[in-house]
């Protein structure tokens, strides 16, 4: 195998990789052995037809695709390693020459890790902010706990009010015709939750059990079901039940039931301390992000589109996995949100760019400051990871290789760079 490297503009490079005619011939033979049982040739049992005869009947190129697919991954991996380049994207492959009896030539266009020229990253100014916790914030947290510990009771002596839970049957019609998905029975609807479209819920206020109500609404212009978007609809609704939530008394007994504290005052103080701690963490993260943004602004780097595309694809895969954990496919998510795949991908680009910029400048700071990661620091991080995954440290070490360990050390170095930037900053 031979390799030529051509540096392109905007931190791109083209690798021209050539496998010998002998290597290509070996790949063709493997492709023949892989596919010969699938090719029927009259006069021969399955898999017994000679390769030369198959190539004569179907053309010499019949095995080219499989041969190329077998050759390219290994040849590219060797070439990428041999080039010594810091490649940060998947290769764009283009076959230049593929012909029996000749060498196999292809190119791989790749993005290279950009050089970062740091500007000022020490002594950066950031606004000083104090953490405060209001009584309203404490009560909001307590009210959530009251809601979670409430009980639902039926109401029979009055009409529906805002905040009630109603049990209804309904059927929707557009242009006098019932539409798919517009019917429900014994549906529990909280008035004021805005889980139904337009003014549906408001039109039930004042109605009583047993009432049959005509509810007129208009579907939003961007409704996920395009056949209904923007159209007026009539829902025929029957009120079957009215329920309300009954909250427990807010006293010492409640505090004892939901916490480890004996009194309501102690419970409130604990909630206040927890909110303060969370706010301090949020403030710390916001301060770090603001300072890193300033370091990015002061730095110079040229990020190739292919690197951004690779980051976008990774983020899209991560998002798809998170959605799947919630029981949805990405297609269902698009349907519910009215988004399509192109809009989704474009929406990720700014975040992908910021992610790349942040990593690059922090790695540059770590390099400029000669930040190193000790074995003790690595061991501590591995211990925390093992605890998170609920496994023994030695077992975790068995599962990760040297490459993964180096990546963990790089991540630690990046965090140490963040800490240094914060430590050297000035609050004003």
C-alpha positions as CSV (number, residue, x, y, z in Angstrom):
1,X,0.0,0.0,0.0
2,X,1.2,3.5,-0.9
3,X,0.0,6.8,0.5
4,X,0.0,10.4,-0.7
5,X,-1.2,13.3,1.5
6,X,-2.4,16.6,0.2
7,X,-3.3,19.4,2.6
8,X,-6.4,21.3,1.5
9,X,-7.9,24.6,2.6
10,X,-9.9,25.0,5.9
11,X,-8.0,22.2,7.7
12,X,-9.0,19.5,5.3
13,X,-6.7,16.9,3.8
14,X,-7.0,14.3,1.0
15,X,-5.3,11.0,1.4
16,X,-4.7,9.1,-1.9
17,X,-4.3,5.4,-1.0
18,X,-3.1,2.8,-3.5
19,X,-3.4,-1.0,-2.9
20,X,-1.4,-3.1,-5.2
21,X,-2.8,-5.2,-8.0
22,X,-2.0,-8.3,-6.0
23,X,-3.9,-7.0,-3.0
24,X,-6.9,-6.1,-5.2
25,X,-6.8,-9.6,-6.8
26,X,-6.9,-11.2,-3.3
27,X,-9.9,-9.0,-2.4
28,X,-11.7,-10.1,-5.7
29,X,-11.1,-13.7,-4.8
30,X,-12.6,-13.2,-1.3
31,X,-15.6,-11.5,-2.9
32,X,-16.0,-14.5,-5.3
33,X,-15.8,-17.0,-2.4
34,X,-18.3,-14.9,-0.4
35,X,-20.9,-14.6,-3.3
36,X,-20.4,-17.8,-5.4
37,X,-23.3,-19.7,-3.7
38,X,-25.7,-16.8,-4.6
39,X,-24.9,-16.9,-8.3
40,X,-26.7,-19.5,-10.5
41,X,-24.8,-20.7,-13.6
42,X,-26.4,-23.2,-15.9
43,X,-24.6,-26.6,-15.9
44,X,-23.0,-26.0,-12.4
45,X,-24.2,-26.9,-8.9
46,X,-24.6,-24.0,-6.5
47,X,-21.3,-22.5,-5.6
48,X,-19.3,-24.6,-8.1
49,X,-19.1,-22.2,-11.1
50,X,-15.6,-21.0,-11.7
51,X,-14.9,-17.3,-11.1
52,X,-13.6,-16.7,-14.6
53,X,-16.9,-18.0,-16.1
54,X,-19.0,-15.9,-13.7
55,X,-16.9,-12.8,-14.7
56,X,-17.3,-13.7,-18.4
57,X,-21.1,-14.0,-18.1
58,X,-21.8,-11.0,-15.8
59,X,-18.8,-8.8,-16.5
60,X,-15.5,-8.4,-14.7
61,X,-17.0,-5.7,-12.4
62,X,-19.4,-8.2,-10.7
63,X,-17.1,-8.5,-7.6
64,X,-15.7,-5.0,-7.6
65,X,-18.1,-3.5,-5.0
66,X,-17.6,-6.3,-2.4
67,X,-13.8,-6.2,-3.1
68,X,-13.7,-2.5,-2.6
69,X,-15.8,-2.7,0.6
70,X,-13.4,-5.3,1.9
71,X,-10.2,-3.3,1.0
72,X,-11.1,0.2,1.9
73,X,-11.6,0.1,5.8
74,X,-8.3,-1.7,6.5
75,X,-6.4,0.3,3.9
76,X,-7.8,3.6,5.2
77,X,-7.1,2.7,8.8
78,X,-3.4,1.9,8.0
79,X,-3.1,5.1,5.9
80,X,-4.6,7.3,8.6
81,X,-2.2,5.9,11.1
82,X,0.8,6.2,8.8
83,X,-0.1,9.8,7.9
84,X,0.4,11.0,11.4
85,X,-2.5,13.4,10.9
86,X,-5.0,14.3,13.7
87,X,-8.2,13.3,11.9
88,X,-11.5,14.5,13.4
89,X,-14.1,13.4,10.9
90,X,-15.2,10.3,9.0
91,X,-13.6,10.0,5.6
92,X,-15.4,11.0,2.4
93,X,-14.3,8.1,0.1
94,X,-14.0,8.3,-3.6
95,X,-12.8,5.4,-5.8
96,X,-10.3,6.7,-8.4
97,X,-9.3,3.4,-10.1
98,X,-10.9,0.0,-9.9
99,X,-9.9,-2.5,-12.6
100,X,-8.9,-6.1,-12.7
101,X,-5.2,-6.5,-13.0
102,X,-4.4,-3.0,-11.9
103,X,-3.8,-1.4,-8.5
104,X,-6.8,-0.2,-6.6
105,X,-6.8,3.6,-5.9
106,X,-9.1,5.6,-3.8
107,X,-9.1,9.0,-2.0
108,X,-10.3,9.8,1.5
109,X,-11.1,13.4,2.3
110,X,-10.9,14.2,6.0
111,X,-11.0,17.1,8.4
112,X,-8.0,17.8,10.6
113,X,-7.9,19.1,14.1
114,X,-7.6,22.9,13.8
115,X,-4.7,24.8,15.3
116,X,-5.9,27.2,18.1
117,X,-4.2,30.5,18.6
118,X,-5.1,31.6,22.1
119,X,-5.8,35.2,23.1
120,X,-6.3,36.3,26.6
121,X,-7.5,33.6,28.9
122,X,-6.3,34.8,32.3
123,X,-7.7,37.8,34.2
124,X,-11.0,37.7,32.4
125,X,-13.7,39.8,34.1
126,X,-17.1,38.3,35.1
127,X,-20.0,39.9,36.9
128,X,-20.2,39.0,40.6
129,X,-23.5,37.4,41.5
130,X,-25.0,36.3,44.8
131,X,-27.3,33.4,45.5
132,X,-30.6,34.2,47.2
133,X,-33.5,32.0,48.1
134,X,-37.0,33.5,48.4
135,X,-39.9,32.3,50.5
136,X,-41.9,31.9,47.3
137,X,-39.3,29.4,46.0
138,X,-39.4,27.4,49.2
139,X,-43.2,27.3,49.1
140,X,-43.2,26.3,45.4
141,X,-41.1,23.2,46.3
142,X,-43.4,22.5,49.3
143,X,-46.5,22.9,47.1
144,X,-45.1,20.3,44.7
145,X,-44.7,17.9,47.7
146,X,-48.2,18.7,48.8
147,X,-49.5,17.9,45.3
148,X,-47.7,14.6,45.2
149,X,-49.2,13.6,48.6
150,X,-52.7,14.8,47.8
151,X,-55.7,12.6,47.4
152,X,-58.4,12.9,44.8
153,X,-62.1,13.1,45.9
154,X,-65.3,13.2,43.8
155,X,-67.5,16.3,43.8
156,X,-71.2,16.0,43.0
157,X,-72.8,19.2,44.3
158,X,-71.3,21.8,42.0
159,X,-70.2,22.6,38.4
160,X,-66.7,22.4,37.0
161,X,-64.2,25.0,38.2
162,X,-60.7,25.8,37.0
163,X,-58.2,23.3,38.4
164,X,-60.8,20.5,38.6
165,X,-60.2,17.0,37.2
166,X,-63.0,15.9,34.9
167,X,-63.7,12.5,33.5
168,X,-65.3,12.9,30.0
169,X,-66.3,11.1,26.9
170,X,-65.7,13.0,23.7
171,X,-65.7,12.7,19.9
172,X,-64.4,15.3,17.4
173,X,-65.7,16.3,14.0
174,X,-64.3,18.4,11.2
175,X,-66.7,19.4,8.4
176,X,-69.3,17.2,10.0
177,X,-67.1,14.1,9.8
178,X,-65.5,12.2,12.7
179,X,-61.7,12.2,12.4
180,X,-59.2,9.5,13.4
181,X,-57.8,9.9,16.9
182,X,-60.6,12.3,17.9
183,X,-62.6,10.0,20.2
184,X,-62.0,9.1,23.8
185,X,-63.9,7.5,26.7
186,X,-63.4,8.0,30.4
187,X,-60.7,10.5,29.7
188,X,-59.3,12.3,32.7
189,X,-58.7,16.0,31.9
190,X,-57.4,18.6,34.3
191,X,-59.0,22.0,33.6
192,X,-56.3,24.6,33.1
193,X,-53.6,22.1,32.2
194,X,-53.8,23.2,28.5
195,X,-53.3,19.6,27.4
196,X,-56.2,20.0,25.0
197,X,-56.1,22.5,22.0
198,X,-57.4,26.1,21.9
199,X,-60.2,26.9,24.5
200,X,-61.4,23.3,24.9
201,X,-60.9,23.2,28.7
202,X,-62.3,26.7,29.4
203,X,-65.6,25.8,27.6
204,X,-66.2,23.0,30.2
205,X,-66.1,25.4,33.2
206,X,-69.6,25.8,34.7
207,X,-70.8,22.5,33.3
208,X,-72.2,19.8,35.6
209,X,-72.1,16.0,35.8
210,X,-74.4,14.6,33.1
211,X,-74.2,17.6,30.8
212,X,-73.6,17.1,27.1
213,X,-71.6,20.0,25.7
214,X,-70.7,21.2,22.2
215,X,-67.1,22.5,22.3
216,X,-65.9,24.5,19.3
217,X,-62.2,24.9,18.7
218,X,-59.7,25.5,16.0
219,X,-56.6,23.3,15.4
220,X,-53.3,25.2,15.4
221,X,-51.8,26.0,12.0
222,X,-48.7,23.9,12.9
223,X,-50.6,20.9,14.3
224,X,-48.7,17.7,13.7
225,X,-51.6,16.1,11.8
226,X,-51.5,18.2,8.7
227,X,-55.0,17.2,7.6
228,X,-56.4,18.9,10.7
229,X,-54.0,21.9,10.9
230,X,-55.8,25.2,11.0
231,X,-59.3,23.7,10.7
232,X,-62.3,24.4,13.0
233,X,-63.6,21.4,14.9
234,X,-66.6,20.5,17.0
235,X,-66.2,18.2,19.9
236,X,-69.3,16.5,21.5
237,X,-68.4,16.1,25.2
238,X,-70.2,14.3,28.0
239,X,-69.3,15.2,31.6
240,X,-69.1,12.0,33.7
241,X,-67.2,13.0,36.8
242,X,-65.8,16.0,38.6
243,X,-62.9,15.5,41.0
244,X,-60.6,17.7,43.1
245,X,-57.3,17.2,44.8
246,X,-57.4,17.5,48.5
247,X,-54.0,18.6,49.9
248,X,-52.7,17.5,53.3
249,X,-52.4,20.0,56.1
250,X,-49.1,21.8,56.1
251,X,-47.9,21.1,59.6
252,X,-45.3,19.2,61.6
253,X,-47.0,15.9,60.9
254,X,-46.7,16.5,57.1
255,X,-43.0,17.3,57.6
256,X,-42.5,14.0,59.4
257,X,-44.3,12.1,56.7
258,X,-42.3,13.4,53.8
259,X,-38.8,14.0,55.4
260,X,-36.5,13.0,58.2
261,X,-37.3,16.2,60.1
262,X,-39.6,16.5,63.1
263,X,-40.9,20.1,62.5
264,X,-42.1,22.1,59.6
265,X,-39.6,24.8,60.3
266,X,-36.7,22.3,60.1
267,X,-38.2,20.9,56.8
268,X,-38.4,24.4,55.3
269,X,-34.8,25.2,56.3
270,X,-33.6,22.0,54.6
271,X,-35.5,22.8,51.5
272,X,-34.0,26.3,51.5
273,X,-30.5,24.9,51.9
274,X,-31.1,22.4,49.1
275,X,-32.3,25.2,46.7
276,X,-29.3,27.3,47.6
277,X,-26.9,24.5,46.9
278,X,-28.5,23.8,43.5
279,X,-28.4,27.5,42.7
280,X,-24.7,27.7,43.6
281,X,-24.0,24.8,41.3
282,X,-26.0,26.5,38.5
283,X,-24.2,29.8,39.1
284,X,-20.8,28.0,39.1
285,X,-21.6,26.3,35.7
286,X,-22.9,29.6,34.3
287,X,-19.7,31.4,35.4
288,X,-17.6,28.7,33.8
289,X,-19.6,28.9,30.5
290,X,-19.4,32.6,30.4
291,X,-15.6,32.6,30.9
292,X,-15.0,29.8,28.3
293,X,-17.1,31.9,25.9
294,X,-14.8,34.8,26.4
295,X,-11.7,32.5,25.8
296,X,-13.4,31.4,22.6
297,X,-14.0,35.0,21.6
298,X,-10.4,35.9,22.2
299,X,-9.0,32.8,20.3
300,X,-8.6,32.2,16.6
301,X,-9.3,28.9,14.9
302,X,-10.7,27.6,11.6
303,X,-13.1,24.7,12.1
304,X,-13.9,22.6,9.0
305,X,-17.5,21.9,8.1
306,X,-16.8,18.2,8.1
307,X,-15.8,18.4,11.8
308,X,-19.0,20.2,12.7
309,X,-21.0,17.6,10.7
310,X,-19.4,14.8,12.6
311,X,-20.3,16.4,15.9
312,X,-23.8,17.0,14.7
313,X,-24.2,13.4,13.7
314,X,-22.9,12.3,17.1
315,X,-25.3,14.6,18.9
316,X,-28.2,13.4,16.8
317,X,-27.4,9.7,17.7
318,X,-27.2,10.6,21.4
319,X,-30.6,12.4,21.2
320,X,-32.2,9.4,19.4
321,X,-31.0,7.1,22.1
322,X,-32.5,9.4,24.8
323,X,-35.8,9.5,23.0
324,X,-35.8,5.7,22.6
325,X,-35.3,5.4,26.4
326,X,-38.6,7.3,26.7
327,X,-40.3,4.8,24.5
328,X,-40.4,7.0,21.3
329,X,-38.8,6.7,17.9
330,X,-37.2,9.8,16.4
331,X,-39.9,9.7,13.7
332,X,-42.6,9.8,16.4
333,X,-40.8,12.7,18.1
334,X,-40.8,14.6,14.8
335,X,-44.5,13.9,14.4
336,X,-45.3,15.2,17.9
337,X,-43.2,18.3,17.6
338,X,-43.9,19.2,14.0
339,X,-40.2,19.1,13.2
340,X,-38.5,17.3,10.3
341,X,-35.1,15.7,10.2
342,X,-33.5,18.6,8.2
343,X,-34.7,21.2,10.7
344,X,-33.6,19.0,13.6
345,X,-30.1,18.6,12.1
346,X,-29.8,22.3,11.5
347,X,-30.9,23.1,15.0
348,X,-28.0,21.1,16.4
349,X,-25.3,23.0,14.4
350,X,-24.8,26.0,16.7
351,X,-24.5,23.7,19.8
352,X,-22.2,21.4,17.9
353,X,-19.9,24.4,16.9
354,X,-19.9,25.6,20.5
355,X,-19.0,22.2,21.8
356,X,-16.0,21.9,19.4
357,X,-14.8,25.5,20.1
358,X,-15.0,24.9,23.9
359,X,-13.0,21.6,23.7
360,X,-10.4,23.1,21.4
361,X,-9.6,26.2,23.4
362,X,-9.6,24.2,26.7
363,X,-7.2,21.7,25.2
364,X,-5.0,24.6,24.0
365,X,-5.1,26.2,27.5
366,X,-4.1,22.8,29.1
367,X,-1.2,22.5,26.6
368,X,-0.1,26.2,27.1
369,X,-0.2,25.7,30.9
370,X,1.5,22.3,30.7
371,X,-1.4,20.8,32.7
372,X,-0.7,17.2,33.6
373,X,-2.9,14.5,35.0
374,X,-1.5,12.3,37.7
375,X,-2.2,8.6,38.1
376,X,-3.8,9.4,41.5
377,X,-6.3,11.8,39.7
378,X,-7.0,9.1,37.1
379,X,-7.6,6.5,39.9
380,X,-10.0,8.9,41.6
381,X,-12.0,9.5,38.4
382,X,-12.1,5.8,37.7
383,X,-13.4,5.2,41.3
384,X,-16.2,7.8,40.8
385,X,-17.1,6.2,37.4
386,X,-17.2,2.7,39.0
387,X,-19.5,4.1,41.8
388,X,-21.8,5.6,39.2
389,X,-22.0,2.4,37.3
390,X,-22.3,0.4,40.5
391,X,-19.4,-1.9,39.8
392,X,-16.0,-2.7,41.2
393,X,-13.1,-0.4,40.1
394,X,-11.0,-3.5,39.0
395,X,-13.9,-4.7,36.9
396,X,-14.2,-1.3,35.2
397,X,-10.4,-1.3,34.5
398,X,-10.8,-4.6,32.8
399,X,-13.4,-3.1,30.4
400,X,-11.5,0.0,29.4
401,X,-8.3,0.0,27.4
402,X,-5.3,2.4,27.3
403,X,-7.0,4.5,24.6
404,X,-10.1,5.0,26.8
405,X,-7.8,5.9,29.8
406,X,-6.0,8.5,27.8
407,X,-9.4,10.0,26.8
408,X,-10.4,10.1,30.5
409,X,-7.1,11.9,31.3
410,X,-7.7,14.3,28.5
411,X,-11.1,15.1,30.0
412,X,-9.6,15.7,33.4
413,X,-7.0,18.0,31.9
414,X,-9.8,20.0,30.2
415,X,-11.7,20.4,33.5
416,X,-8.4,21.5,35.2
417,X,-8.1,24.1,32.4
418,X,-11.6,25.4,33.2
419,X,-10.7,25.6,36.9
420,X,-7.6,27.6,36.1
421,X,-9.5,30.1,33.9
422,X,-12.0,30.5,36.8
423,X,-9.3,30.8,39.4
424,X,-7.5,33.5,37.4
425,X,-10.7,35.5,36.6
426,X,-11.8,38.7,38.3
427,X,-15.4,39.3,39.6
428,X,-16.5,42.8,39.2
